[in-house]
């Protein structure tokens, strides 16, 4: 499987970004409001994008304020098995 790296610069401390990507409140504000998530390794986050199927990502790694990793366990075929990792770093300006 090919690897795709996407870099986004966000003017926010890494702890706030981490919270936005790991909590029910945070993800509901940036991705979809139909979800069930927990910041817990092994937990399967459930997302409903109103596309006729549910998307599930198992939380595989959490390093507070630094890294979040998920693996897709259920969705449309092309997503199942896909890993998504958020590496958070702060850049001082």
C-alpha positions as YAML, in Angstrom:
chain: A
units: angstrom
residues:
- id: 1
  name: UNK
  ca: [0.00, 0.00, 0.00]
- id: 2
  name: UNK
  ca: [1.26, 3.45, -0.86]
- id: 3
  name: UNK
  ca: [1.85, 6.09, 1.77]
- id: 4
  name: UNK
  ca: [0.43, 9.58, 1.44]
- id: 5
  name: UNK
  ca: [1.69, 12.39, 3.65]
- id: 6
  name: UNK
  ca: [-0.38, 15.53, 4.04]
- id: 7
  name: UNK
  ca: [0.95, 18.46, 6.05]
- id: 8
  name: UNK
  ca: [-1.41, 21.02, 7.54]
- id: 9
  name: UNK
  ca: [-0.33, 24.05, 9.52]
- id: 10
  name: UNK
  ca: [-2.78, 25.09, 12.20]
- id: 11
  name: UNK
  ca: [-2.36, 28.11, 14.44]
- id: 12
  name: UNK
  ca: [-3.22, 26.30, 17.62]
- id: 13
  name: UNK
  ca: [-1.27, 24.55, 20.40]
- id: 14
  name: UNK
  ca: [-0.84, 20.80, 19.89]
- id: 15
  name: UNK
  ca: [-2.88, 20.00, 23.02]
- id: 16
  name: UNK
  ca: [-5.94, 21.70, 21.53]
- id: 17
  name: UNK
  ca: [-5.51, 19.88, 18.20]
- id: 18
  name: UNK
  ca: [-5.06, 16.58, 20.05]
- id: 19
  name: UNK
  ca: [-8.29, 17.21, 21.97]
- id: 20
  name: UNK
  ca: [-10.13, 18.09, 18.75]
- id: 21
  name: UNK
  ca: [-9.02, 14.81, 17.13]
- id: 22
  name: UNK
  ca: [-9.67, 12.51, 20.08]
- id: 23
  name: UNK
  ca: [-12.92, 13.66, 21.70]
- id: 24
  name: UNK
  ca: [-16.60, 13.47, 20.84]
- id: 25
  name: UNK
  ca: [-16.96, 17.25, 21.09]
- id: 26
  name: UNK
  ca: [-13.82, 18.01, 19.08]
- id: 27
  name: UNK
  ca: [-14.45, 15.62, 16.19]
- id: 28
  name: UNK
  ca: [-18.13, 16.58, 16.00]
- id: 29
  name: UNK
  ca: [-17.06, 20.17, 15.33]
- id: 30
  name: UNK
  ca: [-14.60, 19.34, 12.54]
- id: 31
  name: UNK
  ca: [-15.76, 16.10, 10.89]
- id: 32
  name: UNK
  ca: [-19.31, 14.87, 11.51]
- id: 33
  name: UNK
  ca: [-21.80, 15.31, 14.33]
- id: 34
  name: UNK
  ca: [-22.94, 11.67, 14.05]
- id: 35
  name: UNK
  ca: [-20.17, 9.84, 15.85]
- id: 36
  name: UNK
  ca: [-19.18, 7.85, 18.90]
- id: 37
  name: UNK
  ca: [-15.53, 8.18, 19.93]
- id: 38
  name: UNK
  ca: [-13.25, 7.70, 22.92]
- id: 39
  name: UNK
  ca: [-9.58, 8.60, 23.36]
- id: 40
  name: UNK
  ca: [-8.70, 5.02, 24.26]
- id: 41
  name: UNK
  ca: [-6.35, 2.58, 22.49]
- id: 42
  name: UNK
  ca: [-8.35, -0.40, 21.23]
- id: 43
  name: UNK
  ca: [-11.63, 1.51, 21.10]
- id: 44
  name: UNK
  ca: [-13.42, 1.60, 17.75]
- id: 45
  name: UNK
  ca: [-14.59, 5.08, 16.81]
- id: 46
  name: UNK
  ca: [-17.82, 5.11, 14.79]
- id: 47
  name: UNK
  ca: [-18.60, 7.81, 12.19]
- id: 48
  name: UNK
  ca: [-21.77, 8.32, 10.14]
- id: 49
  name: UNK
  ca: [-21.35, 10.65, 7.14]
- id: 50
  name: UNK
  ca: [-24.88, 10.00, 5.79]
- id: 51
  name: UNK
  ca: [-23.44, 8.02, 2.87]
- id: 52
  name: UNK
  ca: [-25.45, 4.84, 3.47]
- id: 53
  name: UNK
  ca: [-22.79, 3.05, 5.52]
- id: 54
  name: UNK
  ca: [-20.96, 3.46, 8.82]
- id: 55
  name: UNK
  ca: [-17.22, 4.10, 8.99]
- id: 56
  name: UNK
  ca: [-15.25, 2.63, 11.89]
- id: 57
  name: UNK
  ca: [-11.67, 3.38, 12.87]
- id: 58
  name: UNK
  ca: [-9.96, 1.46, 15.67]
- id: 59
  name: UNK
  ca: [-7.67, 3.61, 17.82]
- id: 60
  name: UNK
  ca: [-4.25, 1.94, 17.55]
- id: 61
  name: UNK
  ca: [-1.94, 4.48, 19.17]
- id: 62
  name: UNK
  ca: [-2.27, 7.57, 21.34]
- id: 63
  name: UNK
  ca: [0.65, 9.64, 22.53]
- id: 64
  name: UNK
  ca: [-0.83, 12.64, 24.28]
- id: 65
  name: UNK
  ca: [-0.42, 15.86, 22.30]
- id: 66
  name: UNK
  ca: [1.94, 14.10, 19.85]
- id: 67
  name: UNK
  ca: [0.41, 11.22, 17.85]
- id: 68
  name: UNK
  ca: [-2.96, 9.67, 17.05]
- id: 69
  name: UNK
  ca: [-3.22, 6.53, 14.91]
- id: 70
  name: UNK
  ca: [-6.33, 4.78, 13.64]
- id: 71
  name: UNK
  ca: [-6.98, 1.79, 11.37]
- id: 72
  name: UNK
  ca: [-10.18, 1.59, 9.34]
- id: 73
  name: UNK
  ca: [-12.07, -1.61, 10.19]
- id: 74
  name: UNK
  ca: [-15.36, -0.91, 8.42]
- id: 75
  name: UNK
  ca: [-16.41, 1.45, 5.64]
- id: 76
  name: UNK
  ca: [-16.59, 1.29, 1.87]
- id: 77
  name: UNK
  ca: [-14.11, -1.28, 0.50]
- id: 78
  name: UNK
  ca: [-11.34, 1.10, -0.48]
- id: 79
  name: UNK
  ca: [-10.95, 2.40, 3.08]
- id: 80
  name: UNK
  ca: [-10.91, -0.88, 5.05]
- id: 81
  name: UNK
  ca: [-7.38, -1.57, 6.30]
- id: 82
  name: UNK
  ca: [-6.23, 2.01, 5.75]
- id: 83
  name: UNK
  ca: [-4.19, 3.57, 8.52]
- id: 84
  name: UNK
  ca: [-4.50, 7.23, 9.44]
- id: 85
  name: UNK
  ca: [-1.91, 8.90, 11.66]
- id: 86
  name: UNK
  ca: [-1.85, 12.44, 12.95]
- id: 87
  name: UNK
  ca: [1.64, 13.55, 14.06]
- id: 88
  name: UNK
  ca: [1.41, 16.78, 16.02]
- id: 89
  name: UNK
  ca: [4.35, 19.13, 16.42]
- id: 90
  name: UNK
  ca: [4.60, 22.73, 17.45]
- id: 91
  name: UNK
  ca: [6.62, 25.23, 15.50]
- id: 92
  name: UNK
  ca: [7.74, 28.34, 17.33]
- id: 93
  name: UNK
  ca: [7.61, 31.53, 15.29]
...
